[in-house]
Amino acid sequence: MNKTNIKIICLLLFASFIIRHSACFAETGEAGGHDYIDISNPFIRKIPIAILSFKNVSGTIAETDQSLKTSKLLSETLEFTGYFKMIDSGAFLVNSKEAGITAQNINFRKWTDIGSELLITGGFFLKDNVIEMELRLFDTFKEHLLIGKRYHGLADDKRKIIRLFCSEVIYQLTGNRGIFNSKIAFVSTSTGNKEIYVCDFDGYNAKQLTHTKSITLSPAWSSDGKWIAYTSYAKGKPDLYIRHIKEKHGALVDKQGINISPAWVPGQFALAATLSFSGDPEIYLLTGTGKVIKNLTRNWGIDVSPAWSPDGKNMAFVSKRSGTPQIHIMDMDSGHVKRLTFEGRYNTSPSWSPKGDRIAFAAMNNGAFNIKVIGIDGNGLVQLTHDAGDNESPSWAPDGTIIAFSSTREGIYRIYVMTADGTDQRRLLSLPGEQTSPKWSLGIVNNK
C-alpha cells in the first residue's frame, strides 16, 4: 500500500472517530483569553490543570502505547513552563477511558470539584507509523472550549506536535508563544574537552556543535538563531569564532592577545566582544564577519562580559574600574556609564531580561557564587539561589519566565533551570562530564 492510500485511510478513520465523539469542533475558543496568566508578575500563581489520557481510535497495543507516551509528554512539556500545577490522575472523579472529550459530554462539575481550572482532552490514532491527534483545552469553570487543534504526521513527529499545541495553549493563556521553539547552547566536557553543545529548551536532543578538541567557551546566539559565536583555544590562545550553524561557514577573530566573551547586538549582524590587542582588555563592536568597528569601552582595568538590552540601546558589562568586578550599564547613544551593583565584591555574568527591566547575574557571597536579579535602576535586588554550591552564568528564556544557570549543587557543574522568581529549581539534562555556561536562544533555531 502506498503512502497516499495510507494517508487517505488514516484521515477517514480519524474522521469517523471525531464524528462518533464530537457533534462539532471549533479550531479556536473564546477570543481574547490572554488574561489567565500574567507573565509580568514575578510570583505567578500556578493554574491547576488536568490532562486526560488520550482516547484511542483503533485500540491496538502500539497505538495505546504511543498514546500514553504522548499524553505524558504533553504533561511534562506544560509542567516545564512553571505555569501549571498538574493534577494527579489518582484524584480524577471520572474514569479516563469513559470520560468525555468534548464540551457536550464532559461533566465539568467533576473537574472543578477536584480544583481543576483547566482540562485537556485528546483523541489519538496510529496506523502504519502515521499519527493523527485532536487536542482540546477547556476552561472548566466557564465550561467552554478555549482551543481545539487537529494534527497529523509521522510517529516521530509527536514531540513536535505536542510543542505546537503547547505553544497554542500558552498563547491563549498569556498572549505569548512561549519557549517551545527555543534552544540552549552550553559548554560540556562529555568528550574530555570543553566543546559547545546545543539542546532543545527542555534539555532534549542534546548535540555536540563544535569539535575543536580544545577549550571552547562562551557560546552566544545571534537574534535570528542562525549564528553562534564562541571563544576557542584551538590555535593555542583565546580566539573568537563566528559560525553559521546550518551552513558551517563563518569568521575568525584572532588578534593579538585575548578575543573573548561575544554578545550579539539585538536585531543586527554585529556583536560586542572583549579584545586586548591594544594592551588593555576592552569591549569592541564587531561586524558579523569579525571586522572591528569601534571601541565601546575606554577605561583602565578589565572590561568583559557584554550583555545587550533587548532594544540594543544599552549594554551591561563587567568592569574592575571601581577596584572589584562590578556590573555597569552603558547608554549607547551618549556613551554614559553607570555602576549597577554595589553589594558584594565580585559580581559577574550579567544577563538582561527579555522585558528589559531586570538583569540577572552571578554574585560571590561568603566564598560561593549565587544567582541574583536586580532592576536596571539598581533597586529590587533579589537572591534566587541559596546554600546549593556555586551557581553561575544565568541566562533568561526568551519569554522571561525561566532562567537557566550552571551549578555545583550535585558535586560537579550541571545545568539547571528555575522560574524567574527562583522557584522550581531542577536539573535540565544529564550528560557525561560537566556542563556550564548555558545560553538561551531568542527563538526558533534550525540546525538540522
RODO-187266 format. One record per residue (C-alpha): residue number from 1; x, y, z. Coordinates in pm, 1 decimal. Last residue first. Layout:
BEGIN
 seq        x        y        z
 NUM        X        Y        Z
...
# end
This chain:
BEGIN
 seq        x        y        z
 448   1928.5   2034.8   1113.3
 447   2039.0   2349.3   1298.6
 446   1712.9   2543.4   1273.0
 445   1677.1   2768.8   1578.0
 444   1346.8   2937.0   1654.9
 443   1351.4   3196.9   1927.0
 442   1577.5   3416.7   2139.0
 441   1835.4   3146.3   2204.6
 440   1925.1   3060.3   2564.5
 439   2288.4   3050.0   2671.8
 438   2407.0   2795.4   2927.7
 437   2765.9   2844.8   3050.9
 436   2841.1   2506.6   3211.5
 435   2804.4   2130.7   3174.6
 434   3046.4   1887.3   3336.1
 433   3123.3   1530.7   3233.4
 432   2876.3   1275.5   3099.5
 431   2531.4   1413.7   3015.8
 430   2210.4   1454.4   3215.7
 429   1970.6   1739.6   3137.8
 428   1789.8   2040.7   3283.5
 427   1840.1   1992.7   3655.0
 426   1569.8   2141.9   3874.7
 425   1490.7   2465.9   4058.3
 424   1114.0   2505.6   4083.4
 423   1122.9   2853.8   4241.5
 422   1376.0   3132.9   4187.4
 421   1141.4   3420.2   4095.0
 420   1221.4   3390.4   3723.4
 419   1137.2   3020.6   3737.5
 418   1427.6   2782.3   3765.1
 417   1655.7   2590.4   3530.2
 416   1964.4   2382.6   3592.6
 415   2283.0   2298.8   3404.4
 414   2540.1   2078.3   3575.1
 413   2877.7   2159.2   3728.1
 412   3019.1   1889.2   3951.5
 411   2918.4   1793.8   4304.3
 410   2539.4   1784.4   4285.3
 409   2495.3   2150.0   4390.3
 408   2774.8   2251.9   4153.0
 407   2551.3   2483.5   3949.9
 406   2505.0   2618.9   3598.1
 405   2219.4   2851.3   3506.7
 404   1895.6   2865.5   3307.6
 403   1635.2   3127.6   3397.1
 402   1263.3   3088.4   3326.3
 401    973.5   3332.5   3275.6
 400   1141.0   3591.2   3053.6
 399    972.6   3482.0   2730.0
 398   1304.0   3420.1   2552.1
 397   1439.2   3215.7   2846.0
 396   1688.4   3414.2   3051.3
 395   2051.7   3310.6   3100.9
 394   2237.1   3289.4   3433.7
 393   2608.5   3200.5   3425.7
 392   2673.0   3086.9   3784.8
 391   2556.5   2894.9   4089.9
 390   2823.2   2759.1   4323.7
 389   2708.4   2505.8   4582.4
 388   2346.1   2494.5   4698.6
 387   2308.5   2719.4   5003.6
 386   2079.1   2971.1   4834.4
 385   1976.1   3056.5   4479.0
 384   1742.8   3342.5   4378.1
 383   1888.6   3645.8   4555.1
 382   1680.2   3959.5   4499.8
 381   1791.0   4320.8   4441.5
 380   1485.4   4539.5   4380.9
 379   1660.4   4866.4   4301.3
 378   1964.5   4945.8   4087.3
 377   1764.4   5126.1   3817.9
 376   1812.8   4826.4   3587.1
 375   1629.3   4617.9   3845.0
 374   1835.5   4345.2   4009.4
 373   1840.0   3966.0   3995.8
 372   2076.9   3738.7   4186.4
 371   2231.9   3399.4   4114.6
 370   2475.9   3269.1   4374.4
 369   2851.6   3220.5   4382.3
 368   3025.0   3091.5   4695.6
 367   3308.6   3231.7   4911.3
 366   3088.1   3412.5   5161.2
 365   2886.9   3574.8   4881.7
 364   3005.4   3588.3   4521.1
 363   2747.1   3724.3   4280.6
 362   2630.2   3579.8   3948.9
 361   2398.3   3797.3   3741.9
 360   2036.6   3850.1   3636.7
 359   1942.1   4190.2   3496.7
 358   1595.3   4340.6   3514.4
 357   1363.3   4575.2   3323.2
 356   1442.7   4485.6   2963.8
 355   1140.7   4263.2   2901.0
 354   1371.2   3994.9   2764.1
 353   1574.0   4003.5   3090.1
 352   1937.3   4108.8   3051.1
 351   2207.6   3863.4   3156.3
 350   2509.8   3986.4   3352.2
 349   2791.7   3734.7   3409.7
 348   2974.7   3899.7   3706.4
 347   2955.4   4044.6   4054.7
 346   3253.1   4017.9   4292.7
 345   3298.2   4248.4   4593.6
 344   2947.7   4242.3   4734.1
 343   2663.3   4496.1   4719.2
 342   2732.6   4786.5   4483.0
 341   2590.0   4667.8   4150.8
 340   2468.5   4899.8   3871.7
 339   2757.4   5137.3   3801.1
 338   2668.2   5396.8   3540.9
 337   2830.7   5455.2   3203.4
 336   2743.5   5740.3   2963.6
 335   2828.2   5667.2   2599.2
 334   2552.1   5906.7   2498.2
 333   2372.3   5692.6   2241.8
 332   2489.7   5351.7   2367.4
 331   2392.3   5411.5   2729.5
 330   2641.0   5192.6   2916.5
 329   2546.2   4981.5   3218.1
 328   2792.9   4858.2   3481.9
 327   2829.1   4530.5   3668.8
 326   3107.8   4502.7   3923.5
 325   3443.3   4324.8   3936.1
 324   3648.0   4499.4   4208.2
 323   3851.8   4822.2   4204.9
 322   3592.4   5065.6   4065.3
 321   3720.7   5024.5   3709.7
 320   3708.5   4646.8   3754.3
 319   3442.8   4611.8   3485.4
 318   3162.7   4372.9   3398.1
 317   2918.8   4463.6   3121.5
 316   2564.0   4582.6   3059.0
 315   2488.1   4738.0   2723.0
 314   2208.8   4982.6   2647.4
 313   2013.9   5083.6   2337.5
 312   2008.8   4735.6   2184.0
 311   1631.0   4707.4   2225.7
 310   1654.8   4382.8   2423.7
 309   1933.2   4524.3   2645.7
 308   2271.0   4388.7   2545.8
 307   2513.7   4186.0   2755.6
 306   2890.2   4243.7   2747.3
 305   3103.1   4003.9   2955.0
 304   3434.6   4191.9   2987.7
 303   3602.6   4522.8   3076.7
 302   3938.0   4478.0   3256.2
 301   4111.7   4772.6   3416.5
 300   4181.2   5118.8   3279.3
 299   3897.6   5263.4   3076.5
 298   3795.5   5301.2   2715.7
 297   3481.0   5099.9   2642.9
 296   3283.2   5064.2   2318.6
 295   3581.3   5078.6   2085.3
 294   3492.4   5077.4   1718.0
 293   3401.6   4878.7   1406.2
 292   3638.2   4581.3   1432.9
 291   3580.8   4335.6   1146.5
 290   3476.2   3984.2   1253.3
 289   3236.0   3898.2    971.2
 288   2936.0   3963.9   1193.1
 287   3069.7   4315.6   1235.7
 286   3249.2   4399.3   1557.1
 285   3191.2   4641.3   1845.4
 284   3473.2   4642.0   2096.9
 283   3493.4   4582.6   2471.0
 282   3833.8   4649.9   2628.2
 281   4110.2   4429.5   2765.6
 280   4413.8   4662.1   2793.1
 279   4710.1   4610.1   2558.4
 278   4567.0   4733.9   2227.3
 277   4520.2   4374.0   2105.1
 276   4315.3   4305.0   2418.6
 275   3972.0   4214.2   2280.6
 274   3644.0   4178.3   2467.6
 273   3344.9   4119.4   2243.6
 272   3041.5   4303.5   2107.6
 271   2845.0   4174.6   1812.7
 270   2710.7   4266.1   1472.6
 269   2463.2   4120.5   1225.1
 268   2184.4   4319.3   1389.4
 267   1848.1   4250.2   1551.2
 266   1984.4   4253.9   1904.6
 265   2363.8   4312.0   1907.8
 264   2531.6   3974.3   1952.3
 263   2743.7   3909.8   2262.6
 262   3096.3   3762.5   2249.6
 261   3302.0   3699.1   2565.9
 260   3659.6   3657.1   2432.4
 259   3940.0   3760.1   2197.4
 258   4258.6   3768.3   2406.9
 257   4602.0   3888.3   2299.9
 256   4699.5   3950.2   1938.0
 255   4402.8   3935.7   1701.7
 254   4245.9   3603.7   1616.6
 253   3892.4   3695.6   1510.1
 252   3769.4   3409.8   1292.0
 251   3472.8   3409.6   1054.9
 250   3191.3   3182.9    942.0
 249   3085.9   2876.9    742.8
 248   2901.1   2575.7    890.4
 247   2590.5   2612.0    669.6
 246   2341.4   2528.9    945.8
 245   2500.2   2690.9   1249.6
 244   2668.3   2986.1   1079.2
 243   2981.7   3037.5   1284.0
 242   3168.7   3327.8   1441.6
 241   3486.5   3218.6   1621.5
 240   3677.0   3441.2   1866.1
 239   4027.5   3347.5   1969.2
 238   4166.2   3253.6   2310.7
 237   4518.3   3113.9   2259.8
 236   4667.7   2785.9   2135.4
 235   4503.6   2769.0   1793.3
 234   4206.2   2563.0   1914.7
 233   4179.2   2784.5   2226.0
 232   3817.1   2867.1   2145.0
 231   3581.7   3156.8   2215.8
 230   3224.1   3147.6   2090.2
 229   2984.8   3297.2   1837.9
 228   2665.7   3135.9   1710.4
 227   2471.0   3221.8   1400.1
 226   2130.2   3130.3   1260.2
 225   1929.1   3191.2   1577.6
 224   1776.8   3510.7   1436.1
 223   1898.5   3722.3   1728.9
 222   2250.3   3581.1   1709.7
 221   2334.0   3328.7   1979.9
 220   2637.5   3339.7   2212.5
 219   2852.9   3049.4   2333.1
 218   3113.6   3141.6   2598.0
 217   3385.3   2874.7   2587.9
 216   3580.1   2615.8   2387.8
 215   3895.5   2456.5   2527.7
 214   4042.2   2207.6   2279.9
 213   3939.4   1907.6   2077.1
 212   3780.7   2162.2   1839.5
 211   3475.8   1953.0   1756.7
 210   3197.5   2210.6   1794.3
 209   2820.6   2155.1   1785.7
 208   2769.1   1845.4   2000.3
 207   2403.2   1752.8   2019.7
 206   2148.4   1745.4   2303.4
 205   1805.5   1628.5   2181.7
 204   1604.7   1706.2   2496.2
 203   1719.0   1955.6   2760.3
 202   1378.4   2125.8   2786.0
 201   1455.9   2422.6   2557.2
 200   1611.7   2192.3   2297.8
 199   1982.7   2116.5   2316.1
 198   2305.5   2261.9   2173.2
 197   2662.6   2167.4   2261.4
 196   2984.9   2370.0   2259.1
 195   3303.2   2180.4   2349.6
 194   3529.6   2167.0   2654.7
 193   3741.3   1857.6   2611.1
 192   3705.6   1509.3   2760.8
 191   3426.8   1423.9   2516.4
 190   3148.1   1498.0   2766.8
 189   3324.0   1816.1   2881.5
 188   3022.2   2034.1   2807.6
 187   2969.8   2402.2   2726.5
 186   2619.2   2528.7   2658.0
 185   2377.1   2634.7   2386.1
 184   2007.1   2633.9   2470.6
 183   1726.6   2612.4   2217.3
 182   1399.0   2790.3   2150.6
 181   1092.2   2665.9   1963.3
 180    894.2   2575.5   2276.2
 179    974.7   2891.5   2471.8
 178    637.8   3062.2   2498.2
 177    408.2   3195.5   2226.2
 176    296.1   3490.5   2440.5
 175    -61.8   3620.6   2474.1
 174    -69.8   3461.7   2818.2
 173   -342.5   3195.2   2833.1
 172   -418.7   3150.8   2463.8
 171    -52.6   3188.0   2369.3
 170     48.4   2931.3   2631.1
 169   -202.9   2680.5   2499.2
 168   -112.4   2741.5   2134.1
 167    257.3   2691.2   2214.2
 166    164.5   2373.8   2396.7
 165    -12.8   2254.7   2081.1
 164    294.1   2312.4   1866.5
 163    513.5   2150.1   2129.4
 162    293.0   1841.0   2133.4
 161    309.8   1818.3   1755.9
 160    690.1   1842.8   1752.6
 159    715.6   1571.9   2018.9
 158    475.9   1352.4   1821.0
 157    667.5   1390.1   1496.1
 156    842.0   1052.2   1526.1
 155    502.9    886.0   1479.5
 154    468.0   1054.9   1142.4
 153    232.8   1345.1   1092.9
 152   -117.5   1470.6   1166.6
 151   -257.2   1747.1   1383.4
 150   -601.4   1872.3   1481.3
 149   -649.3   2168.8   1715.4
 148   -913.8   2290.2   1960.8
 147   -852.6   2578.7   2196.1
 146  -1050.1   2758.9   2467.2
 145  -1356.6   2535.6   2475.2
 144  -1625.1   2617.9   2728.2
 143  -1742.3   2524.7   3073.4
 142  -1672.9   2866.3   3231.7
 141  -1539.6   2688.2   3540.5
 140  -1371.4   2405.4   3347.4
 139  -1192.2   2627.3   3094.9
 138  -1119.5   2372.6   2825.6
 137   -816.0   2287.1   2609.4
 136   -862.6   2043.2   2321.5
 135   -635.1   1812.6   2124.4
 134   -701.5   1607.8   1810.8
 133   -420.7   1381.3   1702.5
 132   -347.7   1177.8   1391.7
 131    -41.1    957.3   1368.5
 130    121.7    776.4   1075.8
 129    363.7    492.0   1154.2
 128    144.9    236.8    975.1
 127   -166.5    346.9   1165.5
 126   -184.8    545.0   1488.4
 125   -486.9    745.3   1608.3
 124   -516.7    967.4   1915.7
 123   -801.7   1177.4   2054.4
 122   -736.7   1436.5   2320.7
 121   -856.6   1609.6   2633.5
 120   -703.7   1898.1   2825.4
 119   -872.8   2049.1   3129.9
 118   -824.2   2383.2   3303.8
 117   -938.1   2510.0   3642.5
 116   -900.5   2172.4   3813.7
 115   -978.8   2200.8   4182.3
 114  -1106.4   1847.2   4238.0
 113  -1470.5   1962.8   4239.5
 112  -1399.9   2178.6   3932.6
 111  -1331.6   1863.2   3733.5
 110  -1639.1   1668.1   3839.8
 109  -1850.3   1978.7   3783.2
 108  -1727.9   1991.6   3422.3
 107  -1916.7   1675.3   3330.0
 106  -1783.7   1648.7   2976.0
 105  -2013.5   1512.6   2703.8
 104  -2109.8   1824.5   2508.4
 103  -1782.3   2004.9   2579.0
 102  -1588.1   1729.5   2402.6
 101  -1351.4   1466.4   2545.5
 100  -1590.6   1262.7   2755.7
  99  -1457.4   1031.7   3024.6
  98  -1500.9    656.2   2984.6
  97  -1138.2    554.2   2944.2
  96  -1018.7    821.3   3185.9
  95  -1258.8    702.8   3455.7
  94  -1410.0   1004.8   3624.3
  93  -1355.9   1160.9   3966.3
  92   -987.8   1224.8   3893.5
  91   -765.8   1241.8   4202.9
  90   -549.0    944.5   4101.2
  89   -481.9   1124.5   3772.5
  88   -259.5   1367.0   3961.7
  87   -342.7   1731.5   3899.4
  86    -55.6   1921.0   3733.8
  85      2.5   2262.7   3886.3
  84     79.1   2486.8   3592.0
  83    274.9   2794.4   3487.9
  82    624.3   2660.8   3561.2
  81    690.8   2610.4   3189.5
  80    823.4   2258.6   3245.5
  79    478.0   2143.5   3359.1
  78    343.1   2207.2   3009.1
  77    608.0   1987.2   2849.1
  76    579.7   1713.6   3111.0
  75    201.0   1689.0   3074.5
  74    217.8   1679.9   2694.9
  73    488.4   1413.9   2709.8
  72    267.3   1203.2   2936.0
  71    -16.5   1233.9   2681.9
  70    228.9   1127.1   2410.6
  69    363.6    827.4   2597.5
  68     11.2    705.9   2673.9
  67    -92.4    743.0   2309.8
  66    220.1    568.0   2181.2
  65    150.0    263.9   2399.5
  64   -220.1    258.4   2316.1
  63   -145.3    285.0   1944.5
  62    109.0      2.7   1954.6
  61   -124.5   -223.0   2152.5
  60   -411.2   -154.3   1915.8
  59   -708.9     43.2   2044.1
  58   -822.2    154.7   1698.4
  57   -929.1    508.5   1783.7
  56   -758.7    574.8   2116.9
  55   -881.5    842.4   2356.8
  54   -593.8   1037.1   2509.2
  53   -519.4   1010.1   2879.9
  52   -683.8   1308.1   3042.7
  51   -479.5   1611.8   3139.0
  50   -587.5   1808.3   3445.9
  49   -475.0   2164.4   3518.0
  48   -435.0   2364.0   3837.9
  47   -302.5   2711.6   3748.4
  46     24.0   2806.2   3916.6
  45     16.3   3150.5   4070.9
  44    284.7   3369.6   3916.7
  43    516.5   3546.5   4158.6
  42    729.5   3753.7   3918.5
  41    410.3   3902.0   3766.1
  40    486.8   4012.2   3410.2
  39    373.5   3668.5   3290.0
  38     16.2   3748.7   3395.0
  37   -162.3   3418.0   3337.0
  36   -532.9   3375.7   3259.8
  35   -578.9   3716.4   3096.2
  34   -496.3   3617.2   2737.8
  33   -845.6   3491.1   2658.9
  32   -913.1   3745.6   2386.7
  31  -1122.5   3518.2   2171.0
  30  -1326.1   3229.9   2309.5
  29  -1219.6   2903.5   2154.5
  28  -1025.9   2825.6   1842.5
  27  -1045.1   2547.2   1586.9
  26  -1402.9   2466.5   1684.9
  25  -1531.8   2109.3   1671.0
  24  -1890.6   1993.1   1646.1
  23  -2101.5   1693.4   1747.0
  22  -1795.9   1516.8   1874.2
  21  -1712.4   1160.1   1974.8
  20  -1856.9    947.3   1697.3
  19  -1793.5   1208.4   1428.5
  18  -1436.0   1251.0   1550.8
  17  -1366.4    877.4   1530.1
  16  -1507.9    859.8   1179.6
  15  -1282.5   1148.6   1078.2
  14   -988.5    957.4   1227.4
  13  -1070.5    653.0   1022.1
  12  -1114.1    854.3    703.0
  11   -795.3   1053.1    758.5
  10   -588.5    744.4    826.0
   9   -731.2    563.0    522.4
   8   -644.7    857.0    297.7
   7   -290.6    877.6    436.3
   6   -232.0    507.5    389.9
   5   -353.9    536.1     31.7
   4   -111.3    821.5    -36.3
   3    178.2    637.6    131.6
   2    148.6    338.3    -98.0
   1      0.0      0.0      0.0
# end
